[in-house]
């Protein structure tokens, strides 16, 4: 029963809205925080080098403090922030859709848990949309 519920797009949209509102509230309070995100939904620009990204788990913790917190941008469907990774502090802008945020916490205290971040089909849909877009673009390319 619960699986059927969290797999509904309406539920995903509801939790996404709640996460966005919570993060907006935390920023208005100038409160630094952590998110744990399903790495399958996170976009890195530029891409993280493989030796560094190989250490990421499916649910990876991002600590939004100091410069990372200051670089936070709240968009309609996602947040983005700049972070450094690995011993060389490789810089990348991370874009995280709200539905991929599994947990929001402060000082090891959990504020919010989002079970939608565990639903695999939400992350496969993005891949299908990208494949369809690529097929559409290829239809117009000259051979």
N, C-alpha and C positions, 0 to 999 in steps of 0.2 A: 504493500500500500504506500509506504513512504517513498519508495523508489519511483512509483508512478507520479507522485506529487512533485518531487524535485526535478523530474524530467520534463515537466510542463514549461513551455516558454514563458507563460505568465508568472510562474514562480521564479524563474531566472530573472525576469524583468523586475519583479518585486524586490528580490534580494540585491540586485544591482543598484536599484534606486536607494535602498537602505544604506548600502555601503557608501555610495556617493554622498549621501546626506551626512553620514557619520564622519567621513573624512573631511568634508566641508566644515563641520562643527569643530573637529579637532584643530584644523588650521585656524579657524576664527578664534580659538582659545590659545593659539600659539603653542600647541602641544605636539611634541615629536612623538612618533609612534613606529610600530613595526607592522609589516604585512607578511603573511605567508601566502605565496601564490603558486598556482599550478603552472609550472614552467612551460607547459605546452601552449599556454595562451600569451606568454610574454614575448614581446618583440624587442630586440636589441639593435640599436643603430649607433655605431657600426656593430656587426656581429661580434660576439665574444670569441676569442681564439679557442679552438678545440681543447687544448691542454687545460684551460681554465673551466670551460663549460662542462667538461667531463666530470667535474666534481659537483655539479648541480644535481640535486635530487628532484623527484617529480614535484614535491612541494618545498619550495625554497624560500627561506627567510630573507626579507629585505628590510634593513634598518634605516628608517628615514630620520636621520639626525644631521645636524650641521649643514654642510653644503648640499647634501642629498635632499634634505628637507627644504632648504631654501630654493632649490631648483624645481620643486614640485609644481606641476600644472594640473589642474582639475579640468578635464574636458567632459563633454556630454556622455561619452561611452567608456572612457578610460582615464587613468591618471598616467602621467609621465614624469620622470625624474632622471637626473644624471647620477650615476654611481660608478665607483671604481671597483675592479675585480682583480683578484689574484695578487701575488706578491709584487707585481709591477704596477698595480693599481690601474689596470687598463680601463679607460673611461668609455662609457657607453650610455646612451639615453635609453631608458627602459620604458616601454609603453605597456601598461597592464590593464586589460579590460576589467571592469568591475566584477563580472561573473567569474573571472579567474582568481579573484582574491578569496582565498579559503578562510583566512583569519586576520583580524585586526587586534593588535595587543599593545599594551603599554607596560613596561617594566615587568614582563613575565605574567601580566594579568590579562586574560582574554576579554576583549570587549564585544567581539562579534565573531560568529562562525557561520560560514556560508556553505552549505552542503552542495550547492550548484557547481562549485568548483571541482567536485569529484565526478561529475557527469561527463563521460568521455565524448558523447555525441556533440556536445557544445564546441569541442575543440576540433572535431572532424568536419563540422559544417564550414568552418573557416577555410579548411583545406579544400573542400569541394567548391566553395565560392571562388577561391583563387584558381583552381583548375579550370572552372568554367570561364573565368575572365581570360585566362591564358588561351583557351581554345577559341574564344571570340576574337581575341587580338590576332591570333594566327590565321584566322579566316581572311583577314585583310592584308596580310603580308604578301608581297610578291615573291614568287619562287623562282 
